[in-house]
Amino acid sequence: MKIDCFKAYDIRGRVPDQLNPDVVRAIGRAFAEEIRPGRTVVGHDIRLSSPELARALTEGLTAGGSDVADIGMCGTEEVYFATAHYGAGGGIMVTASHNPLDYNGLKLVRSDARPISGDSGLQAIRVCAERGDFRPMPHGQVRHLDHRADYISRLLASVDRETLPKLKVVVNPGNGGAGPVLEALEPHLPFELIRVNFDPDGRFPNGIPNPLLPENRAATAEAVRKHGADLGVAWDGDFDRCFLFDAQGHFIEGYYIVGLLAEACLEGHAGERIVHDPRLTWNTIEMVCAAGGEPIQSKTGHAFMKERLRHEDGIYGGEMSAHHYFRDFYYCDTGMLPWLRVAELMGRRGQALGEMVAERMARFPCSGELNFEVEDAAAATDRVMQAYASEAVGLDHTDGVSLEFADWRFNLRSSNTEPLLRLNVETRADPALLERRVDEISRLIRG
């Protein structure tokens, strides 16, 4: 069997031609053989294809001798939590996160929620699944695991609830899986939650939940303004990312939230390491160094970031794409802790979100991530490099290519999960320069 849906740090493919029950069953069988987890936590998102794929995955795992702890419909971080908290040997989440409706996928971890990427076992699982000559094994058992109360307790233990202010918060799960978790959290928080696109619905009647796309932000922004809310929060489908809006309904780029959370995590913890991705860096590096921390650059992607954060024993890691990783959450990404900790900061500092980030946004204006569909990503990258490489004062290939100049920098990289070329540009306090450079590079990419 040829399987072509393995990516750099997880598995994504179209259903059913790339990803279907037969393929997923083989992957589950290979996971059991390669990882030998003993017990595997299995969860799935709200996509219509996910329950069937989760059943096939369970069949493959149990055929390979692994017991399965089934936690049902959940968010990706709940699989991470349950795997580490209950001492399982592995965990698999069935999800395609923010990908189109006809996609699905798998995110895989070992014991302690340690990530499995192309550099740490994912390709061995692919080879084993394609080969298919599995050893006979005693059949594993399946049991339901009711983890939600313990998960909620873990979240609440990670914030100082005495500091949380009374806030009016717009919450928009985008009809993804965050709604049930928010309902479980609500009785423990001093917030008035205003619900938008709240009910889980795998048909995604209001569009695929991906607030990273500007066209998907209007509902949250409008609700913040309409209700006079203090904060707006939106999530992607498996809610391992959260996106924040200030009291004016302005979307706050994840880049500035990384700096804010890094600074907060370093309070009382000078000398700790902060892991960041290479797409946008100047603001993060400056804030981390000013707070007495050590910035560490990692390749983009949740598996790579988690591996680096664990290796460095970092206290926090953040990507401008709104993935936030915490040492006290098993070095994993979570879409629930970031907004709770920002709310905690609002209470402790007596400032609105917009006030806390305004200076940093002015100091390092950025483009946000711009996506380009191109036939030949390598050729487009070469055109950009030929135009700028000779002028650069810094060159980095941690992920894609980053060029740095005295007063601006950019990163250009191919997506690990979609057929796109992604561009990020930032400057030093010069919005006009930012606009000019974005326009120049965009024209070069399009040829």
Buried (B, 14 or more C-beta within 10 A) or exposed (E): EEBEBBBBBBBBBBBBEBBBBEBBBBBBBBBBBBBEBBBBBBBBBBBEBBBBBBBBBBBBBBBBBBBBBBBBBBBBBBBBBBBBBBEBBBBBBBBBBBBEBBBBBBBBBBBBBBBBBBBBBBEBBBEBBBEEEBEEBEEBEBEEBEBBEEBBEBBEEBBEEEEBBEBBBBBBBBBBBBBBBBEBBEEEBEBBBBBBBBEBBBEBEBBBBBBBEEEBBEBBBBBBBEBEBBBBBBBBBBBBBBBBBBBEBBBBBBBBBBBBBBBBBBEEBEEBBBBBBBBBBBBBBBBBEEBEBBBBBBBBBBBBBBBBBBEBEBBBBBBBBBBBBBBEBBBBBBBBBBBBBBBBBBBBEEEBBBEBBBEBBEBBBBBBBBEBEBEEBEEBBEBBBEBBEEEBEEEBEBBBBBBBBEEBBBBBBBBBBBEBBBBBBBBBEBEEBBBBBBEBBBEBBEE
